[in-house]
Amino acid sequence: MSVTIADNIARVRDQIAAACARAGRSPDQVTLIAVSKTHPADDLMAAAAAGVQHFGENRVEESSIKIPQVQARLDAPVTWHMIGHVQSRKAKEVVPLFDTVHSIDTLRLAEKLARAALDADKTLAAFVEINVSGEASKSGVAAYNWQDDAEVRAALIETLGAIVALPGLQVRGLMTMAPLTDDVEAARPVFASLAALRDWIAERIGVSLPELSMGMSDDFPVAIEQGATLVRVGRAIFGERAVQENWRR
């Protein structure tokens, strides 16, 4: 018997519930984002039929075609999350397509998105992407060794304080990506560091940052144990990434 997208979603939800039980949390505290990049509209419809209400995309060009296709076929609206890197020049294109942006990695990008949101008479939910691991290959506001480096902490306060003050954005929390590794436990210190940073920075700048966007297909149970409120799961739901042409169908 072939495994369906609905089967995969049920398995992921079981894993979410198990991780929440280990952490003494309710599964209702965790939002599942189905990362649908490169997958066709039919796959998204199958996920929506299985109860998924949040979808993550990472390319504006693909999303500008796929999102209207899916929206036209849905009986009820879903929430669209931009989880990929956003170039500043694409900010105006992001705002009409997405409800939430997870990948604000510079003040300049935040200012562009805020201005585009105001022009569209819209408030955009937002996450500030934080580079906790210090990997040069990852985007995000620099936060490696933030507990011990006063200069890093000062820069974080300055940048986060400026971003949360922007009209047009509602900053919900922080996002990070853990290093890719075969050992999922290696991700735990990264997630724990982001959770601690969220608490510290919220107190310092005097705002509520209730959400943590962290954890993907390989490590989302560990992320939940460390406090994730949104997990971004693609391969475990849709299988391996589809060939690029598939999303056009």
C-alpha positions as a Markdown table, in Angstrom:
| # | Residue | x | y | z |
|---|---|---|---|---|
| 1 | Met | 0.0 | 0.0 | 0.0 |
| 2 | Ser | 1.4 | 3.4 | -1.0 |
| 3 | Val | 2.0 | 6.0 | 1.7 |
| 4 | Thr | -0.1 | 9.2 | 1.1 |
| 5 | Ile | 0.5 | 12.8 | 2.1 |
| 6 | Ala | -2.3 | 12.4 | 4.6 |
| 7 | Asp | -0.5 | 9.4 | 6.1 |
| 8 | Asn | 2.7 | 11.4 | 6.4 |
| 9 | Ile | 0.8 | 14.3 | 8.1 |
| 10 | Ala | -0.7 | 12.0 | 10.6 |
| 11 | Arg | 2.8 | 10.6 | 11.4 |
| 12 | Val | 4.2 | 14.0 | 11.8 |
| 13 | Arg | 1.3 | 15.1 | 14.1 |
| 14 | Asp | 1.9 | 12.0 | 16.2 |
| 15 | Gln | 5.6 | 13.0 | 16.5 |
| 16 | Ile | 4.6 | 16.5 | 17.5 |
| 17 | Ala | 2.3 | 15.1 | 20.2 |
| 18 | Ala | 5.0 | 12.8 | 21.5 |
| 19 | Ala | 7.6 | 15.6 | 21.7 |
| 20 | Cys | 5.1 | 17.8 | 23.5 |
| 21 | Ala | 4.3 | 15.1 | 26.0 |
| 22 | Arg | 8.0 | 14.7 | 26.7 |
| 23 | Ala | 8.3 | 18.5 | 27.2 |
| 24 | Gly | 5.1 | 18.8 | 29.3 |
| 25 | Arg | 3.4 | 20.9 | 26.6 |
| 26 | Ser | 0.1 | 20.8 | 24.7 |
| 27 | Pro | 0.2 | 20.0 | 21.0 |
| 28 | Asp | -2.0 | 23.0 | 20.6 |
| 29 | Gln | 1.0 | 25.1 | 21.3 |
| 30 | Val | 2.8 | 24.0 | 18.2 |
| 31 | Thr | 1.8 | 25.1 | 14.6 |
| 32 | Leu | 2.8 | 22.8 | 11.8 |
| 33 | Ile | 3.9 | 24.6 | 8.6 |
| 34 | Ala | 3.9 | 22.3 | 5.6 |
| 35 | Val | 6.9 | 23.4 | 3.5 |
| 36 | Ser | 5.6 | 23.0 | 0.0 |
| 37 | Lys | 8.3 | 24.6 | -2.0 |
| 38 | Thr | 8.7 | 22.9 | -5.5 |
| 39 | His | 5.7 | 20.7 | -4.9 |
| 40 | Pro | 2.7 | 21.1 | -7.1 |
| 41 | Ala | -0.7 | 22.5 | -6.2 |
| 42 | Asp | -2.3 | 19.0 | -6.1 |
| 43 | Asp | 0.1 | 18.1 | -3.2 |
| 44 | Leu | -0.9 | 21.2 | -1.3 |
| 45 | Met | -4.6 | 20.4 | -1.8 |
| 46 | Ala | -4.0 | 16.9 | -0.4 |
| 47 | Ala | -2.3 | 18.4 | 2.6 |
| 48 | Ala | -5.1 | 20.9 | 3.1 |
| 49 | Ala | -7.7 | 18.1 | 2.9 |
| 50 | Ala | -5.8 | 16.4 | 5.7 |
| 51 | Gly | -6.2 | 19.5 | 7.9 |
| 52 | Val | -3.0 | 21.5 | 7.2 |
| 53 | Gln | -3.7 | 25.2 | 7.5 |
| 54 | His | -0.2 | 26.7 | 7.2 |
| 55 | Phe | 2.1 | 26.4 | 4.2 |
| 56 | Gly | 5.7 | 27.5 | 3.7 |
| 57 | Glu | 7.3 | 28.7 | 0.5 |
| 58 | Asn | 10.7 | 30.1 | -0.2 |
| 59 | Arg | 10.7 | 31.6 | -3.7 |
| 60 | Val | 8.7 | 34.6 | -4.8 |
| 61 | Glu | 8.6 | 33.6 | -8.4 |
| 62 | Glu | 7.2 | 30.2 | -7.6 |
| 63 | Ser | 4.8 | 31.5 | -5.0 |
| 64 | Ser | 3.3 | 34.1 | -7.3 |
| 65 | Ile | 2.1 | 31.4 | -9.6 |
| 66 | Lys | 1.3 | 28.6 | -7.1 |
| 67 | Ile | -0.5 | 30.6 | -4.3 |
| 68 | Pro | -3.2 | 31.9 | -6.5 |
| 69 | Gln | -3.7 | 28.5 | -8.0 |
| 70 | Val | -4.2 | 26.9 | -4.6 |
| 71 | Gln | -6.3 | 29.8 | -3.2 |
| 72 | Ala | -8.7 | 29.4 | -6.1 |
| 73 | Arg | -9.3 | 25.8 | -5.3 |
| 74 | Leu | -9.6 | 26.0 | -1.5 |
| 75 | Asp | -13.0 | 26.3 | 0.3 |
| 76 | Ala | -11.3 | 28.1 | 3.2 |
| 77 | Pro | -8.3 | 30.3 | 3.4 |
| 78 | Val | -4.9 | 29.1 | 4.6 |
| 79 | Thr | -1.9 | 31.0 | 6.0 |
| 80 | Trp | 1.1 | 31.5 | 3.8 |
| 81 | His | 4.6 | 31.7 | 5.3 |
| 82 | Met | 7.6 | 33.0 | 3.5 |
| 83 | Ile | 10.5 | 31.0 | 5.0 |
| 84 | Gly | 13.2 | 31.5 | 2.4 |
| 85 | His | 15.8 | 34.3 | 2.0 |
| 86 | Val | 14.2 | 37.5 | 0.8 |
| 87 | Gln | 16.1 | 40.0 | -1.3 |
| 88 | Ser | 15.3 | 43.6 | -0.4 |
| 89 | Arg | 14.2 | 44.3 | -4.0 |
| 90 | Lys | 11.6 | 41.6 | -3.7 |
| 91 | Ala | 9.9 | 43.0 | -0.6 |
| 92 | Lys | 7.0 | 44.6 | -2.5 |
| 93 | Glu | 6.3 | 41.3 | -4.1 |
| 94 | Val | 6.3 | 39.4 | -0.8 |
| 95 | Val | 3.8 | 41.5 | 1.0 |
| 96 | Pro | 0.7 | 40.7 | -1.2 |
| 97 | Leu | 1.4 | 37.0 | -1.3 |
| 98 | Phe | 2.3 | 36.1 | 2.3 |
| 99 | Asp | 0.8 | 36.5 | 5.8 |
| 100 | Thr | 4.0 | 35.9 | 7.7 |
| 101 | Val | 7.7 | 36.3 | 6.9 |
| 102 | His | 10.1 | 34.1 | 8.9 |
| 103 | Ser | 13.4 | 35.3 | 7.3 |
| 104 | Ile | 14.0 | 38.9 | 8.2 |
| 105 | Asp | 17.7 | 39.0 | 8.5 |
| 106 | Thr | 18.6 | 42.7 | 8.3 |
| 107 | Leu | 17.2 | 46.0 | 9.4 |
| 108 | Arg | 17.2 | 47.1 | 5.8 |
| 109 | Leu | 15.0 | 44.2 | 4.7 |
| 110 | Ala | 12.7 | 44.9 | 7.7 |
| 111 | Glu | 12.3 | 48.5 | 6.6 |
| 112 | Lys | 11.5 | 47.5 | 3.0 |
| 113 | Leu | 8.9 | 45.0 | 4.1 |
| 114 | Ala | 7.4 | 47.5 | 6.6 |
| 115 | Arg | 7.1 | 50.2 | 4.0 |
| 116 | Ala | 5.5 | 47.8 | 1.5 |
| 117 | Ala | 3.0 | 46.6 | 4.2 |
| 118 | Leu | 2.0 | 50.1 | 5.0 |
| 119 | Asp | 1.5 | 50.9 | 1.3 |
| 120 | Ala | -0.7 | 47.8 | 1.1 |
| 121 | Asp | -2.6 | 48.8 | 4.2 |
| 122 | Lys | -1.6 | 45.5 | 5.8 |
| 123 | Thr | 0.2 | 44.4 | 8.9 |
| 124 | Leu | 2.7 | 41.7 | 8.2 |
| 125 | Ala | 3.5 | 39.1 | 10.9 |
| 126 | Ala | 7.2 | 38.7 | 11.1 |
| 127 | Phe | 10.1 | 36.7 | 12.6 |
| 128 | Val | 13.7 | 37.9 | 12.9 |
| 129 | Glu | 16.1 | 35.2 | 11.6 |
| 130 | Ile | 18.9 | 34.7 | 14.0 |
| 131 | Asn | 22.2 | 33.0 | 13.2 |
| 132 | Val | 22.9 | 31.2 | 16.5 |
| 133 | Ser | 25.3 | 28.6 | 15.2 |
| 134 | Gly | 27.7 | 31.1 | 13.6 |
| 135 | Glu | 27.8 | 29.2 | 10.3 |
| 136 | Ala | 29.0 | 31.4 | 7.4 |
| 137 | Ser | 26.6 | 29.6 | 5.0 |
| 138 | Lys | 23.5 | 30.7 | 7.0 |
| 139 | Ser | 21.7 | 34.0 | 6.9 |
| 140 | Gly | 20.5 | 35.8 | 10.0 |
| 141 | Val | 21.3 | 38.5 | 12.5 |
| 142 | Ala | 24.6 | 37.4 | 14.1 |
| 143 | Ala | 24.2 | 35.9 | 17.5 |
| 144 | Tyr | 27.0 | 33.3 | 17.8 |
| 145 | Asn | 28.3 | 33.2 | 21.4 |
| 146 | Trp | 25.9 | 35.9 | 22.4 |
| 147 | Gln | 25.9 | 34.8 | 26.1 |
| 148 | Asp | 29.6 | 35.7 | 26.4 |
| 149 | Asp | 30.1 | 38.5 | 23.9 |
| 150 | Ala | 29.0 | 41.9 | 25.0 |
| 151 | Glu | 29.4 | 43.4 | 21.5 |
| 152 | Val | 27.1 | 40.8 | 20.0 |
| 153 | Arg | 24.5 | 41.4 | 22.7 |
| 154 | Ala | 24.6 | 45.2 | 22.1 |
| 155 | Ala | 24.2 | 44.7 | 18.4 |
| 156 | Leu | 21.3 | 42.4 | 18.9 |
| 157 | Ile | 19.5 | 44.9 | 21.2 |
| 158 | Glu | 20.1 | 47.7 | 18.6 |
| 159 | Thr | 18.9 | 45.7 | 15.6 |
| 160 | Leu | 15.9 | 43.9 | 17.3 |
| 161 | Gly | 14.8 | 47.1 | 19.0 |
| 162 | Ala | 14.8 | 49.0 | 15.6 |
| 163 | Ile | 12.9 | 46.1 | 13.8 |
| 164 | Val | 10.1 | 45.7 | 16.4 |
| 165 | Ala | 9.5 | 49.5 | 16.4 |
| 166 | Leu | 8.7 | 49.5 | 12.6 |
| 167 | Pro | 5.0 | 50.2 | 11.8 |
| 168 | Gly | 3.6 | 47.7 | 9.4 |
| 169 | Leu | 5.3 | 44.7 | 11.0 |
| 170 | Gln | 4.1 | 42.7 | 13.9 |
| 171 | Val | 7.2 | 40.9 | 15.1 |
| 172 | Arg | 6.0 | 37.6 | 16.7 |
| 173 | Gly | 9.4 | 36.1 | 17.6 |
| 174 | Leu | 12.6 | 34.6 | 16.4 |
| 175 | Met | 13.6 | 32.0 | 13.8 |
| 176 | Thr | 16.7 | 29.9 | 13.3 |
| 177 | Met | 18.1 | 27.0 | 11.3 |
| 178 | Ala | 20.2 | 24.4 | 13.0 |
| 179 | Pro | 23.3 | 22.9 | 11.3 |
| 180 | Leu | 22.6 | 20.0 | 9.0 |
| 181 | Thr | 23.9 | 16.9 | 10.7 |
| 182 | Asp | 23.1 | 13.2 | 11.0 |
| 183 | Asp | 23.1 | 13.7 | 14.8 |
| 184 | Val | 19.8 | 15.4 | 15.7 |
| 185 | Glu | 21.0 | 16.0 | 19.2 |
| 186 | Ala | 23.6 | 18.4 | 17.8 |
| 187 | Ala | 20.7 | 20.8 | 17.0 |
| 188 | Arg | 19.5 | 20.9 | 20.7 |
| 189 | Pro | 22.1 | 23.5 | 21.9 |
| 190 | Val | 21.2 | 25.8 | 18.9 |
| 191 | Phe | 17.5 | 25.6 | 19.7 |
| 192 | Ala | 18.1 | 26.1 | 23.4 |
| 193 | Ser | 20.2 | 29.1 | 22.7 |
| 194 | Leu | 17.5 | 30.7 | 20.6 |
| 195 | Ala | 14.9 | 30.1 | 23.3 |
| 196 | Ala | 17.2 | 31.7 | 25.9 |
| 197 | Leu | 18.0 | 34.6 | 23.5 |
| 198 | Arg | 14.3 | 35.2 | 22.9 |
| 199 | Asp | 13.6 | 35.5 | 26.6 |
| 200 | Trp | 16.6 | 37.8 | 27.2 |
| 201 | Ile | 16.0 | 40.1 | 24.3 |
| 202 | Ala | 12.3 | 40.4 | 25.0 |
| 203 | Glu | 13.1 | 41.6 | 28.5 |
| 204 | Arg | 15.8 | 44.0 | 27.3 |
| 205 | Ile | 13.7 | 45.7 | 24.7 |
| 206 | Gly | 10.4 | 45.5 | 26.6 |
| 207 | Val | 8.3 | 43.5 | 24.0 |
| 208 | Ser | 6.5 | 40.2 | 23.9 |
| 209 | Leu | 8.1 | 37.7 | 21.5 |
| 210 | Pro | 5.8 | 34.7 | 22.1 |
| 211 | Glu | 6.9 | 32.6 | 19.1 |
| 212 | Leu | 9.9 | 30.5 | 18.1 |
| 213 | Ser | 10.1 | 29.2 | 14.6 |
| 214 | Met | 12.6 | 26.4 | 14.6 |
| 215 | Gly | 12.9 | 22.7 | 13.6 |
| 216 | Met | 12.6 | 21.0 | 10.2 |
| 217 | Ser | 11.9 | 17.4 | 9.0 |
| 218 | Asp | 15.0 | 15.9 | 10.7 |
| 219 | Asp | 15.0 | 17.7 | 14.0 |
| 220 | Phe | 11.5 | 19.2 | 14.8 |
| 221 | Pro | 10.9 | 16.9 | 17.8 |
| 222 | Val | 14.1 | 18.2 | 19.4 |
| 223 | Ala | 13.0 | 21.8 | 18.6 |
| 224 | Ile | 9.6 | 21.3 | 20.2 |
| 225 | Glu | 11.3 | 19.9 | 23.3 |
| 226 | Gln | 13.3 | 23.2 | 23.4 |
| 227 | Gly | 10.2 | 25.4 | 23.0 |
| 228 | Ala | 9.4 | 25.7 | 19.3 |
| 229 | Thr | 6.0 | 27.0 | 18.6 |
| 230 | Leu | 6.2 | 26.7 | 14.8 |
| 231 | Val | 7.9 | 23.8 | 13.0 |
| 232 | Arg | 8.7 | 23.9 | 9.3 |
| 233 | Val | 8.3 | 20.4 | 7.9 |
| 234 | Gly | 8.7 | 19.6 | 4.2 |
| 235 | Arg | 10.3 | 16.3 | 3.3 |
| 236 | Ala | 8.5 | 14.3 | 6.0 |
| 237 | Ile | 5.2 | 15.4 | 4.6 |
| 238 | Phe | 5.7 | 15.7 | 0.8 |
| 239 | Gly | 8.7 | 13.4 | 0.3 |
| 240 | Glu | 11.9 | 14.5 | -1.5 |
| 241 | Arg | 11.8 | 17.8 | -3.2 |
| 242 | Ala | 10.0 | 17.8 | -6.5 |
| 243 | Val | 11.7 | 18.7 | -9.8 |
| 244 | Gln | 11.4 | 22.4 | -10.4 |
| 245 | Glu | 8.8 | 22.1 | -13.2 |
| 246 | Asn | 6.3 | 20.3 | -11.0 |
| 247 | Trp | 5.1 | 23.4 | -9.1 |
| 248 | Arg | 3.8 | 24.9 | -12.3 |
| 249 | Arg | 1.1 | 22.2 | -12.6 |
